[in-house]
């Protein structure tokens, strides 16, 4: 009988730790979302600084999501979890870079006029 209670107590404690992990992950996610929002709305940096700050907080947000919600930390089979995670990042990078490359070349090929051969901005005297 005491063994059954010990198992139940261990499961209850594991559930409490999981809830605590989710709550702390949620709070960190909200904080790392509000900080770049405040930086951008109040124009605390120049244009390039805003982009860099937003990207840095985006990477921090990604790490918080991975650790607290996807549970890709050192405890659970780190080798296979990281292999799958990096493969997913590789696929997403291919999709994003490929899409940007296609859009750039579509824009270049559909314009019909090279930007170096236009008279845009030319005011005759």
N, C-alpha and C positions, 0 to 999 in steps of 0.2 A: 504494500500500500504506500509506503513512504517513497518508493521509487517512482510511482506514478505522479505524486505531488512534485517531486524534484524535476521531472520532465516538464510538467506544466509550468512550474516556476521558471525554468530555463527558457521555455518558449515565450512566456509573458515578458521576461526581461529582454529577449531578443526583439520582440515587437516594440517595446518601449525605446530601445536603441534605434530601431529603424525609423520610428516616428520622429525621434529627436534629430536624426540625420536628415529626414525630409524637411523638417521645419527649419533647421539651420541652413540647408541648401536653398530653400525658398527665400529666406530672409537675405542671404547673400546675393541671390539672383536679383531681388528687388533693389538692393543697395547698388549693385554693379550695373543696374539699368538706370537708376535715378541720377547717379553721378555724371555719366556722360550727357544725359538729358540736360542737367543743370549747366554743365560746361558749354554745351552748344547753344542753349537758349540765351545765356548771358554773355556769349561771345568772349569767353575768358582767354582765348588764344586767337592767333591769326588763322587763316583758312587752312594752311597746311598743318598747323598745330591741332586744330579741331579734328582733322581727319586722323592724325596719328593718335590722339587721345581716344577717339572713338574706336579705332582698331585695337588699341591696347586693351581697353575695357571689354571689347568683344571677345578677345582671346581669353581674358580672365573669366568672362562669363562662360565661355566654352569649357574651360577647365572645371569650373564649379558644376556645370551641368553633368560633365562626364564623371566626376568623383561622387557627387551626392545623389544623382538620379539614375545614372547608368551603372553605378557601382564598379567602375573600372579602376580599382585601386590595387594595392599590392596583395590584398588578402585572397582574392578569388581568381585562381588560375591566370596569373598575369600574362603568361606567354601568349596563350590563345586569344585572350581578350584584346591584348594590344595588337596582335596580328590582324584581327578582324577590324579593329578601330582604325589602324593605319591604312588598311585596304579600302575602307569606306572613305577615309580622307583622300586617298589617291583617286578614287572614282569621282568624288565631288570636285576635286581640283581639275580633273580632265574635263568634266562637264562645264565648269565655270570658264576655264581658260579656252576651251573649244568654242563655247558660245560667244565669248568676247571676240575671239579671232574671226569667227564667221560674221558677226555683226560689223566688225571693222571693215572686212573685205567687201561685204555687201554694200556698205555705205560708200566705200571708195569706188566700187565698180558701177554703182547705180547713179552716181552724181553726173557722170558724163563729161565733166570739166575738171581739170586738175586745179587745185587751189592756187598754183603758181601761175596759171595762165588767165586768170580772171581780171576784170577791170573793177572789181568791187573796191569801193573806197576811193576811186579815181575821180577827181573833179576837174573837168576841162577848164582851161583859163580863157 
